[in-house]
Amino acid sequence: MMRWWRRRRHDHAADPLVCQEFVELVTDYLEGKLPDTDRTRFEAHLAECDGCAGYLEDMRRLVGSLNLVAEPPPDPETRQALTRAFRELRGDTEPRDGDLR
């Protein structure tokens, strides 16, 4: 508990990266797409903010769990509706070979 209080008292005015920006950058950080300057600011904030450290850990677990979920089989009704919509966008009302009706 004292660690949380100590970190909450951190002067965020002196920290150029605030929690909201941290949340906005998490995806790029996890994908390794942050420029070096943003990554440095991100990791500096991470070292000082338990809330953001917890959020990052939650996002890592979430991303890792997505690989465990099997992709659902294609839904024929959805495919048919999409095929019909694309056909209408093309101005083509007749089905083509391979199109589902």
N, CA, C and O atoms as a MOPAC input file, in Angstrom:
PM7 MOZYME 1SCF
protein

 N      0.82600 1    -1.19000 1     0.00000 1
 C      0.00000 1     0.00000 1     0.00000 1
 C      0.87300 1     1.25800 1     0.00000 1
 O      0.55700 1     2.23200 1    -0.68300 1
 N      1.94200 1     1.23800 1     0.74500 1
 C      2.81800 1     2.40600 1     0.79100 1
 C      3.44800 1     2.66600 1    -0.57800 1
 O      3.65000 1     3.81700 1    -0.96500 1
 N      3.75800 1     1.58800 1    -1.30900 1
 C      4.33700 1     1.75500 1    -2.63600 1
 C      3.35900 1     2.49400 1    -3.54200 1
 O      3.75700 1     3.38600 1    -4.29100 1
 N      2.08000 1     2.12600 1    -3.47400 1
 C      1.06600 1     2.79300 1    -4.28100 1
 C      1.00300 1     4.27600 1    -3.92300 1
 O      0.99100 1     5.12500 1    -4.81500 1
 N      0.96400 1     4.59300 1    -2.64100 1
 C      0.87400 1     5.98000 1    -2.20200 1
 C      2.11000 1     6.77000 1    -2.64700 1
 O      1.99600 1     7.90100 1    -3.11900 1
 N      3.28300 1     6.16600 1    -2.49200 1
 C      4.51300 1     6.84400 1    -2.89400 1
 C      4.46300 1     7.16400 1    -4.38300 1
 O      4.82500 1     8.26800 1    -4.79000 1
 N      4.03100 1     6.23700 1    -5.17800 1
 C      3.99700 1     6.45700 1    -6.62400 1
 C      2.88900 1     7.42200 1    -7.02200 1
 O      3.05000 1     8.16100 1    -7.99300 1
 N      1.79300 1     7.44000 1    -6.31900 1
 C      0.71000 1     8.36000 1    -6.63700 1
 C      1.12300 1     9.79600 1    -6.33800 1
 O      0.60900 1    10.72600 1    -6.96000 1
 N      2.02800 1     9.98900 1    -5.41200 1
 C      2.48000 1    11.33500 1    -5.08200 1
 C      3.46700 1    11.86400 1    -6.10700 1
 O      3.86400 1    13.02600 1    -6.03300 1
 N      3.86800 1    11.04200 1    -7.05500 1
 C      4.79300 1    11.45000 1    -8.12500 1
 C      4.22400 1    12.67400 1    -8.83700 1
 O      3.03600 1    12.70100 1    -9.15800 1
 N      5.02800 1    13.65300 1    -9.08000 1
 C      4.60400 1    14.88000 1    -9.74300 1
 C      4.45500 1    14.63300 1   -11.23700 1
 O      5.43900 1    14.68000 1   -11.97600 1
 N      3.21700 1    14.36600 1   -11.69100 1
 C      2.98300 1    14.07500 1   -13.10800 1
 C      3.15000 1    15.31300 1   -13.97900 1
 O      3.26700 1    15.19300 1   -15.19900 1
 N      3.16400 1    16.50300 1   -13.37700 1
 C      3.38700 1    17.71100 1   -14.17300 1
 C      4.80200 1    17.69900 1   -14.75500 1
 O      5.03800 1    18.23700 1   -15.83700 1
 N      5.74500 1    17.07800 1   -14.02800 1
 C      7.11700 1    17.00400 1   -14.51800 1
 C      7.29400 1    15.83500 1   -15.48800 1
 O      8.29900 1    15.76500 1   -16.19500 1
 N      6.32700 1    14.91800 1   -15.52600 1
 C      6.38400 1    13.75200 1   -16.40700 1
 C      5.67100 1    14.10100 1   -17.70400 1
 O      4.46300 1    14.33200 1   -17.68800 1
 N      6.38000 1    14.14500 1   -18.82200 1
 C      5.74800 1    14.55900 1   -20.07300 1
 C      4.70600 1    13.56500 1   -20.59900 1
 O      3.94400 1    13.90400 1   -21.50500 1
 N      4.66000 1    12.36300 1   -20.05500 1
 C      3.67700 1    11.38300 1   -20.50300 1
 C      2.70300 1    11.14000 1   -19.35500 1
 O      3.12200 1    10.76300 1   -18.26100 1
 N      1.42100 1    11.35000 1   -19.58800 1
 C      0.40500 1    11.14600 1   -18.56900 1
 C     -0.33100 1     9.83800 1   -18.84600 1
 O     -0.18200 1     9.24700 1   -19.91600 1
 N     -1.11200 1     9.40000 1   -17.89000 1
 C     -1.78300 1     8.09800 1   -17.98500 1
 C     -2.63700 1     7.97000 1   -19.24700 1
 O     -2.63500 1     6.91900 1   -19.88800 1
 N     -3.35400 1     9.01000 1   -19.60200 1
 C     -4.20500 1     8.92500 1   -20.79500 1
 C     -3.36600 1     8.66600 1   -22.04300 1
 O     -3.74200 1     7.84700 1   -22.88200 1
 N     -2.25500 1     9.34400 1   -22.16900 1
 C     -1.38500 1     9.12200 1   -23.32300 1
 C     -0.77800 1     7.72400 1   -23.27200 1
 O     -0.60900 1     7.07900 1   -24.30700 1
 N     -0.45000 1     7.25600 1   -22.07200 1
 C      0.08300 1     5.91000 1   -21.89000 1
 C     -0.89100 1     4.89100 1   -22.47700 1
 O     -0.49400 1     4.01000 1   -23.24000 1
 N     -2.16000 1     5.01700 1   -22.11800 1
 C     -3.19400 1     4.09200 1   -22.60400 1
 C     -3.28400 1     4.14500 1   -24.12900 1
 O     -3.45200 1     3.11300 1   -24.77800 1
 N     -3.17300 1     5.34300 1   -24.69600 1
 C     -3.25300 1     5.49000 1   -26.15100 1
 C     -2.05700 1     4.84800 1   -26.86600 1
 O     -2.16400 1     4.47300 1   -28.03400 1
 N     -0.92400 1     4.72100 1   -26.17200 1
 C      0.29400 1     4.19300 1   -26.79800 1
 C      0.53200 1     2.70300 1   -26.54000 1
 O      1.45700 1     2.12600 1   -27.11000 1
 N     -0.27500 1     2.07800 1   -25.70100 1
 C     -0.03600 1     0.68600 1   -25.30300 1
 C      0.05100 1    -0.25000 1   -26.50000 1
 O      0.96300 1    -1.07400 1   -26.56600 1
 N     -0.86100 1    -0.14700 1   -27.43300 1
 C     -0.86200 1    -1.06900 1   -28.57500 1
 C      0.43100 1    -0.94400 1   -29.37300 1
 O      1.05700 1    -1.94900 1   -29.70900 1
 N      0.82700 1     0.28400 1   -29.67300 1
 C      2.07700 1     0.47100 1   -30.42000 1
 C      3.27400 1    -0.05200 1   -29.62700 1
 O      4.20700 1    -0.61100 1   -30.20500 1
 N      3.24800 1     0.12600 1   -28.31500 1
 C      4.34100 1    -0.37500 1   -27.47300 1
 C      4.41600 1    -1.89800 1   -27.55200 1
 O      5.49300 1    -2.46200 1   -27.74800 1
 N      3.27400 1    -2.55900 1   -27.40000 1
 C      3.25500 1    -4.02800 1   -27.42800 1
 C      3.65600 1    -4.57600 1   -28.79400 1
 O      4.21400 1    -5.67000 1   -28.88300 1
 N      3.37900 1    -3.83100 1   -29.84800 1
 C      3.73300 1    -4.26300 1   -31.20500 1
 C      5.14200 1    -3.82600 1   -31.60400 1
 O      5.59000 1    -4.11900 1   -32.71300 1
 N      5.84600 1    -3.12200 1   -30.70200 1
 C      7.20700 1    -2.66800 1   -30.99100 1
 C      7.26600 1    -1.55400 1   -32.01700 1
 O      8.26600 1    -1.41600 1   -32.72300 1
 N      6.20900 1    -0.75400 1   -32.11200 1
 C      6.13100 1     0.27700 1   -33.13900 1
 C      6.35300 1     1.69400 1   -32.60400 1
 O      6.26800 1     2.65800 1   -33.36500 1
 N      6.63600 1     1.83100 1   -31.31400 1
 C      6.85500 1     3.17100 1   -30.77100 1
 C      8.23400 1     3.68400 1   -31.16100 1
 O      9.21800 1     2.95100 1   -31.06100 1
 N      8.31600 1     4.93200 1   -31.60500 1
 C      9.63700 1     5.52300 1   -31.83000 1
 C     10.42300 1     5.54500 1   -30.51300 1
 O      9.82800 1     5.55300 1   -29.43600 1
 N     11.73100 1     5.55500 1   -30.60000 1
 C     12.58000 1     5.48600 1   -29.41000 1
 C     12.23700 1     6.54400 1   -28.37000 1
 O     12.20900 1     6.24600 1   -27.17600 1
 N     11.97700 1     7.77400 1   -28.80300 1
 C     11.68100 1     8.83000 1   -27.82300 1
 C     10.38800 1     8.54600 1   -27.07900 1
 O     10.32500 1     8.73700 1   -25.86500 1
 N      9.35700 1     8.09400 1   -27.77900 1
 C      8.09200 1     7.75600 1   -27.11900 1
 C      8.24700 1     6.52200 1   -26.23800 1
 O      7.67000 1     6.45500 1   -25.15300 1
 N      9.02500 1     5.54600 1   -26.70100 1
 C      9.24700 1     4.34500 1   -25.89000 1
 C      9.95000 1     4.70100 1   -24.58600 1
 O      9.61300 1     4.15800 1   -23.53400 1
 N     10.91700 1     5.60100 1   -24.64200 1
 C     11.63200 1     6.03000 1   -23.43700 1
 C     10.68100 1     6.71600 1   -22.46600 1
 O     10.70600 1     6.43300 1   -21.26800 1
 N      9.84300 1     7.61500 1   -22.97600 1
 C      8.85300 1     8.29200 1   -22.12900 1
 C      7.85700 1     7.29400 1   -21.55900 1
 O      7.48400 1     7.37700 1   -20.38900 1
 N      7.42800 1     6.35100 1   -22.39200 1
 C      6.47000 1     5.32200 1   -21.99200 1
 C      7.04200 1     4.49800 1   -20.83800 1
 O      6.38100 1     4.30000 1   -19.81900 1
 N      8.26700 1     4.02600 1   -21.00700 1
 C      8.88800 1     3.18000 1   -19.98300 1
 C      9.21100 1     3.96400 1   -18.71600 1
 O      9.17400 1     3.39900 1   -17.62300 1
 N      9.52600 1     5.24900 1   -18.83700 1
 C      9.75800 1     6.08100 1   -17.65800 1
 C      8.45600 1     6.22800 1   -16.86600 1
 O      8.45900 1     6.13300 1   -15.63900 1
 N      7.36200 1     6.45700 1   -17.56000 1
 C      6.06100 1     6.55700 1   -16.88800 1
 C      5.69300 1     5.21100 1   -16.25600 1
 O      5.20300 1     5.16000 1   -15.12800 1
 N      5.92900 1     4.15000 1   -16.98000 1
 C      5.63800 1     2.79900 1   -16.50000 1
 C      6.35300 1     2.51400 1   -15.17700 1
 O      5.78500 1     1.88700 1   -14.28300 1
 N      7.58800 1     2.97100 1   -15.05900 1
 C      8.36700 1     2.74000 1   -13.84400 1
 C      7.81200 1     3.50300 1   -12.64900 1
 O      8.09900 1     3.15000 1   -11.50500 1
 N      7.03200 1     4.53100 1   -12.89300 1
 C      6.52300 1     5.37800 1   -11.81300 1
 C      5.04300 1     5.19700 1   -11.50100 1
 O      4.57400 1     5.69400 1   -10.47800 1
 N      4.30100 1     4.50600 1   -12.34700 1
 C      2.84100 1     4.47000 1   -12.17900 1
 C      2.33600 1     3.02800 1   -12.08700 1
 O      2.31400 1     2.29800 1   -13.07700 1
 N      1.93400 1     2.63900 1   -10.88000 1
 C      1.42300 1     1.28100 1   -10.67800 1
 C      0.14600 1     1.02200 1   -11.47200 1
 O     -0.06500 1    -0.09000 1   -11.95600 1
 N     -0.70700 1     2.03700 1   -11.61100 1
 C     -1.94900 1     1.86100 1   -12.36100 1
 C     -1.68400 1     1.50800 1   -13.81700 1
 O     -2.31600 1     0.60900 1   -14.37300 1
 N     -0.75200 1     2.21500 1   -14.42400 1
 C     -0.42200 1     1.94400 1   -15.82900 1
 C      0.34000 1     0.62800 1   -15.97300 1
 O      0.19200 1    -0.07000 1   -16.97600 1
 N      1.15700 1     0.28800 1   -14.97000 1
 C      1.85400 1    -1.00900 1   -15.00500 1
 C      0.82900 1    -2.14400 1   -14.97500 1
 O      0.97400 1    -3.13400 1   -15.69200 1
 N     -0.20400 1    -1.99700 1   -14.14700 1
 C     -1.26900 1    -2.99900 1   -14.10100 1
 C     -2.04300 1    -3.06500 1   -15.39900 1
 O     -2.40000 1    -4.14700 1   -15.86300 1
 N     -2.30200 1    -1.90400 1   -15.98800 1
 C     -3.01900 1    -1.85800 1   -17.26800 1
 C     -2.21800 1    -2.55400 1   -18.36100 1
 O     -2.77300 1    -3.32000 1   -19.14800 1
 N     -0.92200 1    -2.29200 1   -18.41200 1
 C     -0.07300 1    -2.93400 1   -19.41800 1
 C     -0.08100 1    -4.45000 1   -19.23800 1
 O     -0.16800 1    -5.19100 1   -20.21700 1
 N      0.01000 1    -4.90800 1   -18.00600 1
 C     -0.01000 1    -6.35200 1   -17.74700 1
 C     -1.34900 1    -6.95900 1   -18.17400 1
 O     -1.38500 1    -8.04600 1   -18.74900 1
 N     -2.44300 1    -6.25600 1   -17.89100 1
 C     -3.76400 1    -6.73000 1   -18.32500 1
 C     -3.84100 1    -6.83300 1   -19.84100 1
 O     -4.38500 1    -7.80000 1   -20.37400 1
 N     -3.30000 1    -5.84300 1   -20.53300 1
 C     -3.32100 1    -5.86600 1   -22.00300 1
 C     -2.46100 1    -7.00600 1   -22.54100 1
 O     -2.83000 1    -7.65100 1   -23.52200 1
 N     -1.32900 1    -7.25600 1   -21.91100 1
 C     -0.49000 1    -8.39000 1   -22.33900 1
 C     -1.23100 1    -9.71100 1   -22.18100 1
 O     -1.17700 1   -10.56900 1   -23.06200 1
 N     -1.92500 1    -9.87400 1   -21.05400 1
 C     -2.69800 1   -11.10100 1   -20.83600 1
 C     -3.83100 1   -11.21700 1   -21.85000 1
 O     -4.09100 1   -12.29900 1   -22.37500 1
 N     -4.49800 1   -10.10900 1   -22.12100 1
 C     -5.60000 1   -10.11900 1   -23.08700 1
 C     -5.10300 1   -10.52700 1   -24.46600 1
 O     -5.69200 1   -11.39800 1   -25.10600 1
 N     -4.02900 1    -9.90900 1   -24.92400 1
 C     -3.47700 1   -10.22900 1   -26.24300 1
 C     -3.04500 1   -11.69500 1   -26.28600 1
 O     -3.28800 1   -12.38300 1   -27.27700 1
 N     -2.41600 1   -12.16900 1   -25.23000 1
 C     -1.99100 1   -13.56900 1   -25.18000 1
 C     -3.16800 1   -14.52800 1   -25.20900 1
 O     -3.07700 1   -15.60200 1   -25.80300 1
 N     -4.27000 1   -14.15200 1   -24.57500 1
 C     -5.43700 1   -15.04100 1   -24.53500 1
 C     -6.14000 1   -15.10600 1   -25.88000 1
 O     -6.81600 1   -16.09300 1   -26.17200 1
 N     -5.99600 1   -14.07900 1   -26.70300 1
 C     -6.65700 1   -14.09200 1   -28.01400 1
 C     -6.10600 1   -15.19900 1   -28.90800 1
 O     -6.81700 1   -15.72100 1   -29.76600 1
 N     -4.85200 1   -15.55000 1   -28.70700 1
 C     -4.26100 1   -16.63000 1   -29.49100 1
 C     -4.80500 1   -17.99700 1   -29.08300 1
 O     -4.66500 1   -18.96800 1   -29.82700 1
 N     -5.42300 1   -18.07600 1   -27.91200 1
 C     -5.94400 1   -19.34200 1   -27.41500 1
 C     -7.36900 1   -19.62300 1   -27.89900 1
 O     -7.84400 1   -20.75600 1   -27.82900 1
 N     -8.03700 1   -18.59400 1   -28.38500 1
 C     -9.42800 1   -18.72500 1   -28.81800 1
 C     -9.44800 1   -19.13800 1   -30.28400 1
 O     -8.83500 1   -18.49400 1   -31.13600 1
 N    -10.15400 1   -20.20800 1   -30.55600 1
 C    -10.26100 1   -20.68100 1   -31.94500 1
 C    -11.11700 1   -19.71900 1   -32.76300 1
 O    -12.11100 1   -19.18000 1   -32.27500 1
 N    -10.71400 1   -19.51600 1   -34.00900 1
 C    -11.48400 1   -18.66100 1   -34.89300 1
 C    -12.79500 1   -19.36500 1   -35.22300 1
 O    -12.79500 1   -20.54500 1   -35.57300 1
 N    -13.91100 1   -18.64700 1   -35.11400 1
 C    -15.18800 1   -19.30700 1   -35.41400 1
 C    -15.29300 1   -19.63500 1   -36.89700 1
 O    -14.68900 1   -18.95800 1   -37.72900 1
 N    -16.05200 1   -20.66300 1   -37.22800 1
 C    -16.22600 1   -21.00700 1   -38.64600 1
 C    -16.98800 1   -19.88500 1   -39.36500 1
 O    -17.77100 1   -19.16700 1   -38.74500 1
 N    -16.75700 1   -19.74300 1   -40.65500 1
 C    -17.47000 1   -18.70200 1   -41.40300 1
 C    -18.97700 1   -18.91600 1   -41.32500 1
 O    -19.46000 1   -20.04800 1   -41.35600 1
 N    -19.69000 1   -17.84000 1   -41.22600 1
 C    -21.14700 1   -17.88200 1   -41.15100 1
 C    -21.71300 1   -17.71200 1   -42.55900 1
 O    -21.56800 1   -16.63900 1   -43.14400 1
 N    -22.35400 1   -18.73800 1   -43.12000 1
 C    -22.86000 1   -18.65600 1   -44.49800 1
 C    -23.84700 1   -17.51200 1   -44.71600 1
 O    -23.85500 1   -16.89800 1   -45.78400 1
 N    -24.67100 1   -17.22200 1   -43.72500 1
 C    -25.65400 1   -16.14700 1   -43.87900 1
 C    -24.96200 1   -14.78900 1   -43.97100 1
 O    -25.36000 1   -13.94000 1   -44.76900 1
 N    -23.93500 1   -14.58500 1   -43.16500 1
 C    -23.18700 1   -13.32400 1   -43.20800 1
 C    -22.47200 1   -13.18700 1   -44.53800 1
 O    -22.47800 1   -12.11600 1   -45.14500 1
 N    -21.84900 1   -14.28000 1   -44.99700 1
 C    -21.15600 1   -14.23700 1   -46.28300 1
 C    -22.13100 1   -13.91000 1   -47.40700 1
 O    -21.81400 1   -13.12600 1   -48.30100 1
 N    -23.29800 1   -14.50200 1   -47.36300 1
 C    -24.30800 1   -14.24200 1   -48.39500 1
 C    -24.73600 1   -12.77500 1   -48.35600 1
 O    -24.86500 1   -12.14800 1   -49.40700 1
 N    -24.95800 1   -12.22300 1   -47.17200 1
 C    -25.36400 1   -10.82000 1   -47.05700 1
 C    -24.27200 1    -9.88600 1   -47.56500 1
 O    -24.56500 1    -8.89900 1   -48.24100 1
 N    -23.01600 1   -10.18900 1   -47.24600 1
 C    -21.90300 1    -9.36700 1   -47.71900 1
 C    -21.74500 1    -9.45900 1   -49.23200 1
 O    -21.51700 1    -8.45200 1   -49.90200 1
 N    -21.86600 1   -10.66300 1   -49.76300 1
 C    -21.75700 1   -10.84500 1   -51.21500 1
 C    -22.84400 1   -10.05200 1   -51.92800 1
 O    -22.58200 1    -9.40000 1   -52.93800 1
 N    -24.05600 1   -10.10900 1   -51.40200 1
 C    -25.17000 1    -9.36600 1   -51.98700 1
 C    -24.90700 1    -7.85300 1   -51.90800 1
 O    -25.16300 1    -7.13000 1   -52.87100 1
 N    -24.40100 1    -7.38200 1   -50.77800 1
 C    -24.12100 1    -5.94900 1   -50.60200 1
 C    -23.03000 1    -5.48600 1   -51.56600 1
 O    -23.15200 1    -4.41600 1   -52.16300 1
 N    -21.96900 1    -6.27200 1   -51.72600 1
 C    -20.90100 1    -5.90500 1   -52.65700 1
 C    -21.41200 1    -5.90300 1   -54.09700 1
 O    -21.04900 1    -5.04500 1   -54.90200 1
 N    -22.24800 1    -6.86700 1   -54.39500 1
 C    -22.82600 1    -6.92600 1   -55.73600 1
 C    -23.64300 1    -5.66800 1   -56.01100 1
 O    -23.57000 1    -5.09900 1   -57.10000 1
 N    -24.42200 1    -5.23800 1   -55.02000 1
 C    -25.23700 1    -4.03400 1   -55.17800 1
 C    -24.35900 1    -2.79900 1   -55.32800 1
 O    -24.68800 1    -1.89900 1   -56.10000 1
 N    -23.25200 1    -2.74400 1   -54.60500 1
 C    -22.32500 1    -1.61600 1   -54.73700 1
 C    -21.73800 1    -1.53600 1   -56.13700 1
 O    -21.52200 1    -0.44600 1   -56.66800 1
 N    -21.48100 1    -2.69400 1   -56.72900 1
 C    -20.95100 1    -2.74200 1   -58.09900 1
 C    -22.02800 1    -2.41600 1   -59.12500 1
 O    -21.72500 1    -2.15100 1   -60.28900 1
 N    -23.27600 1    -2.43800 1   -58.69600 1
 C    -24.37500 1    -2.25700 1   -59.63200 1
 C    -24.69200 1    -3.53100 1   -60.36900 1
 O    -25.37600 1    -3.51000 1   -61.39200 1
 N    -24.20300 1    -4.63800 1   -59.85800 1
 C    -24.36600 1    -5.94700 1   -60.47500 1
 C    -25.43000 1    -6.70900 1   -59.69200 1
 O    -25.20800 1    -7.08000 1   -58.54000 1
 N    -26.57000 1    -6.94100 1   -60.30500 1
 C    -27.64500 1    -7.63700 1   -59.61200 1
 C    -27.64800 1    -9.13600 1   -59.85800 1
 O    -28.33600 1    -9.88800 1   -59.16700 1
 N    -26.87200 1    -9.56700 1   -60.84800 1
 C    -26.80800 1   -10.99000 1   -61.17100 1
 C    -25.65100 1   -11.65600 1   -60.43000 1
 O    -24.54100 1   -11.12500 1   -60.42000 1
 N    -25.89400 1   -12.80200 1   -59.81400 1
 C    -24.79200 1   -13.50800 1   -59.14700 1
 C    -23.78000 1   -14.02100 1   -60.16300 1
 O    -24.14100 1   -14.38800 1   -61.28100 1
 N    -22.52000 1   -14.04300 1   -59.77000 1
 C    -21.45500 1   -14.57300 1   -60.61600 1
 C    -21.12200 1   -15.98000 1   -60.17900 1
 O    -21.54100 1   -16.42400 1   -59.10900 1
 N    -20.35500 1   -16.69500 1   -61.02200 1
 C    -19.93500 1   -18.04500 1   -60.63600 1
 C    -19.18200 1   -17.97600 1   -59.31500 1
 O    -18.31400 1   -17.12400 1   -59.12700 1
 N    -19.51400 1   -18.86200 1   -58.42200 1
 C    -18.84700 1   -18.90900 1   -57.13900 1
 C    -19.53600 1   -18.06300 1   -56.07400 1
 O    -19.26600 1   -18.24600 1   -54.88700 1
 N    -20.41700 1   -17.14200 1   -56.46200 1
 C    -21.14300 1   -16.34700 1   -55.48800 1
 C    -22.21800 1   -17.20800 1   -54.83500 1
 O    -22.83500 1   -18.05600 1   -55.48000 1
 N    -22.42500 1   -16.97600 1   -53.56900 1
 C    -23.52800 1   -17.65500 1   -52.89500 1
 C    -24.78500 1   -16.83700 1   -53.07300 1
 O    -24.73900 1   -15.60800 1   -53.11500 1
 N    -25.88700 1   -17.51100 1   -53.17400 1
 C    -27.16800 1   -16.79800 1   -53.30500 1
 C    -27.76700 1   -16.58500 1   -51.96200 1
 O    -28.84600 1   -16.00300 1   -51.85200 1

